[in-house]
Amino acid sequence: MSNTPPDRLSTDPRSKFYDQALLARGIGVRFNGTERHNIEEYCISEGWVRMPVGKSLDRRGQPMTLKAKGTVEVWFLDEQETPSEQ
């Protein structure tokens, strides 16, 4: 497997960007300089993340999400090193 995380990844099994093998390795996400643990989907090249909004659910029972734009840094948690602080 590659040590470079994909440009886009989702935790929703219905998405075409879902990959169970990559999620099993563990993904670390830093958004606008803050490490986040509640990211549902991200895209590095377009610079956005989707995160849940409280405990609200949509009509299909999925969490309501908010798309926020900013700087996205991603790494695998099973690696020894993490991105350096800037």
Residue, then its C-alpha position, 0 to 999 in steps of 0.5 A: m500500500s502507498n504511504t500517501p493518503p488519497d485526495r478524497l475519502s469518505t466514511d459513508p459506505r454509499s459513497k464512491f470515495y469510500d475505501q474500507a482498507l484505507l479507513a482501517r489503517g486510520i486517517g488523521v485530519r488537520f483542518n485549518g491547523t486544528e486536528r479533527h476527529n469528526i470528519e465524514e469526508y474530505c478533499i485535499s485538492e479542493g480544500w474542504v471537509r464535511m463534518p456532522v452538525g450536532k445530533s441532527l439527522d436527515r430524512r434517511g437517518q444519516p447525520m446532517t453535515l456541513k461543508a467547510k472550506g480551508t486548509v486540509e492536511v491528511w496522514f495515516l495514523d499507522e505511520q510513526e510520524t505525523p506532519s510537523e507543526q507549522 
